[in-house]
Amino acid sequence: MQTNSLSPALGYAGRIAAFDIARGLAVLGMFIAHVGPEREGLTGWLLGLADGRSSILFATLAGVSLAILTGRNVPYTGVEWLQAKIRIYTRAAILIVIVAILSLMNDIVALILAHYAAWFVLALPFLRWRPRNLFIAAGVCWLLGPIVATYLPAFFEKTGMDTMGGLSGFLIEALLTDTYVGVVYMGFVFAGIAIGRLDLTQRSVPGTLLPVGISLAIIGYGGGYLSTQFMPLDDGANFGWDSTGAGYSSEPDTAIYDWASPDWRGDGFGLDWLPGVTMPEPYFLMGAEPHSGTIWEALGSGGTAIAIIAALLLGGPILGKVLYPIAAVGSMSLSAYSFHIIAIWAIPALVFPESMWPMFYLLLAALVLCSIWRFTLGRGPFELLMYRASQKATRILPGPGDSPRPAVASEQSPPHQFPEVPEQDSQQQ
């Protein structure tokens, strides 16, 4: 039954192995980043390639998934568009619940899933943009996002506007101050949506994306290196800002909370101005280290993500068979990611290991279990939950006097109910 209003000649179809493999690489890379031993020597450098870049590749693929959920290279319209948006909201809500449970078992890993949910919702107003405009939006986020994330939190603290927590605290963290800074990471999401909106049946598309991604990576990492050679550092300072989002510094509490100080306005009316809070130095924007939150890291890692996706697309469907275990992990990335958080909580040997064996065992377990599960059962457990919940949420029953649309109804649709639009390649979330 063809319930999608798009013509098959217009929209690319089928599950794309390249996206599964890329998602599998991202998840396995996060395993390495979280469980790998201390980075020393050549081996440590190789393991360090997964740091930061895995989460950025994962964020880019979140954008690809949003494009697939909403019509691939030809966005849905009408009821199909409404159903797609409901699916996205449903998935975001389920992700929040899952990450809330996982957070009870975790105090080591910076969980990305809550940010994933926030990115899904934040991207909704942009899902009808053309690929060109989405790539431009990605560039804006990469160039301006690090500046905003560095100086705006410092301004908030200096003016006494920093939040005490709650929902506003979550929004500030999701957008500005947490490990996965929304004003920067939305650029990766926009780039992913743009890729998903392109006609991927044309080999010229990944053929163009590959050199563009490589060029961005060279500019980003090359520029990051050069920026550290010509910018003097204060004693004990590091390039970029740390992963807690502390891109600014404060004097001791006695300086901030000196009620008698005439330089500090803290009467509760209007803006405060705390002299003990200093604005970040320019070197906070230099370098391209993982999670440094700089322009150079955004360009370098964003370009790397685009290049990886493009290279896998050029490899074609055969890669899905050759790299089946990695594709299997990518096809159930939510389940695999959650599995590794639970494993770190339950197995002490995975916490700051001194050798690579715990990491190897975890990687091997994920590859074997996901392969067996996919071969025998199909969707991963959390992916199946997502699929069924979002399908139920999109059932649109007509009101009094309404009737189903006869043009797309079939004998398989329940009486007096609009038929559902099947999710395409959506079980990966």
Rosetta blueprint (number, residue, H / E / L):
1 M L
2 Q L
3 T L
4 N L
5 S L
6 L L
7 S L
8 P L
9 A L
10 L L
11 G L
12 Y L
13 A L
14 G L
15 R L
16 I L
17 A H
18 A H
19 F H
20 D H
21 I H
22 A H
23 R H
24 G H
25 L H
26 A H
27 V H
28 L H
29 G H
30 M H
31 F H
32 I H
33 A H
34 H H
35 V H
36 G L
37 P L
38 E L
39 R L
40 E L
41 G H
42 L H
43 T H
44 G H
45 W H
46 L H
47 L H
48 G H
49 L L
50 A L
51 D L
52 G L
53 R H
54 S H
55 S H
56 I H
57 L H
58 F H
59 A H
60 T H
61 L H
62 A H
63 G H
64 V H
65 S H
66 L H
67 A H
68 I H
69 L H
70 T L
71 G L
72 R L
73 N L
74 V L
75 P L
76 Y L
77 T L
78 G H
79 V H
80 E H
81 W H
82 L H
83 Q H
84 A H
85 K H
86 I H
87 R H
88 I H
89 Y H
90 T H
91 R H
92 A H
93 A H
94 I H
95 L H
96 I H
97 V H
98 I H
99 V H
100 A H
101 I H
102 L H
103 S H
104 L L
105 M L
106 N L
107 D L
108 I L
109 V L
110 A L
111 L L
112 I L
113 L H
114 A H
115 H H
116 Y H
117 A H
118 A H
119 W H
120 F H
121 V H
122 L H
123 A H
124 L H
125 P H
126 F H
127 L L
128 R L
129 W L
130 R L
131 P H
132 R H
133 N H
134 L H
135 F H
136 I H
137 A H
138 A H
139 G H
140 V H
141 C H
142 W H
143 L H
144 L H
145 G H
146 P H
147 I H
148 V H
149 A H
150 T H
151 Y H
152 L H
153 P H
154 A H
155 F H
156 F H
157 E H
158 K H
159 T L
160 G L
161 M L
162 D L
163 T L
164 M L
165 G L
166 G H
167 L H
168 S H
169 G H
170 F H
171 L H
172 I H
173 E H
174 A H
175 L H
176 L H
177 T H
178 D L
179 T L
180 Y L
181 V L
182 G H
183 V H
184 V H
185 Y H
186 M H
187 G H
188 F H
189 V H
190 F H
191 A H
192 G H
193 I H
194 A H
195 I H
196 G H
197 R H
198 L L
199 D L
200 L L
201 T L
202 Q L
203 R L
204 S H
205 V H
206 P H
207 G H
208 T H
209 L H
210 L H
211 P H
212 V H
213 G H
214 I H
215 S H
216 L H
217 A H
218 I H
219 I H
220 G H
221 Y H
222 G H
223 G H
224 G H
225 Y H
226 L H
227 S H
228 T H
229 Q H
230 F H
231 M L
232 P L
233 L L
234 D L
235 D L
236 G L
237 A L
238 N L
239 F L
240 G L
241 W L
242 D L
243 S L
244 T L
245 G L
246 A L
247 G L
248 Y L
249 S E
250 S E
251 E L
252 P L
253 D H
254 T H
255 A H
256 I H
257 Y L
258 D L
259 W L
260 A L
261 S L
262 P L
263 D L
264 W L
265 R E
266 G L
267 D L
268 G L
269 F L
270 G L
271 L L
272 D L
273 W E
274 L L
275 P L
276 G L
277 V E
278 T E
279 M L
280 P L
281 E L
282 P H
283 Y H
284 F H
285 L H
286 M L
287 G L
288 A L
289 E L
290 P L
291 H L
292 S L
293 G L
294 T L
295 I H
296 W H
297 E H
298 A H
299 L H
300 G H
301 S H
302 G H
303 G H
304 T H
305 A H
306 I H
307 A H
308 I H
309 I H
310 A H
311 A H
312 L H
313 L H
314 L H
315 G H
316 G L
317 P L
318 I H
319 L H
320 G H
321 K H
322 V H
323 L L
324 Y H
325 P H
326 I H
327 A H
328 A H
329 V H
330 G H
331 S H
332 M L
333 S H
334 L H
335 S H
336 A H
337 Y H
338 S H
339 F H
340 H H
341 I H
342 I H
343 A H
344 I H
345 W H
346 A H
347 I L
348 P H
349 A H
350 L H
351 V L
352 F L
353 P L
354 E L
355 S L
356 M L
357 W H
358 P H
359 M H
360 F H
361 Y H
362 L H
363 L H
364 L H
365 A H
366 A H
367 L H
368 V H
369 L H
370 C H
371 S H
372 I H
373 W H
374 R H
375 F H
376 T H
377 L H
378 G L
379 R L
380 G L
381 P H
382 F H
383 E H
384 L H
385 L H
386 M H
387 Y H
388 R H
389 A H
390 S H
391 Q H
392 K H
393 A H
394 T L
395 R L
396 I L
397 L L
398 P L
399 G L
400 P L
401 G L
402 D L
403 S L
404 P L
405 R L
406 P L
407 A L
408 V L
409 A L
410 S L
411 E L
412 Q L
413 S L
414 P L
415 P L
416 H L
417 Q L
418 F L
419 P L
420 E L
421 V L
422 P L
423 E L
424 Q L
425 D L
426 S L
427 Q L
428 Q L
429 Q L
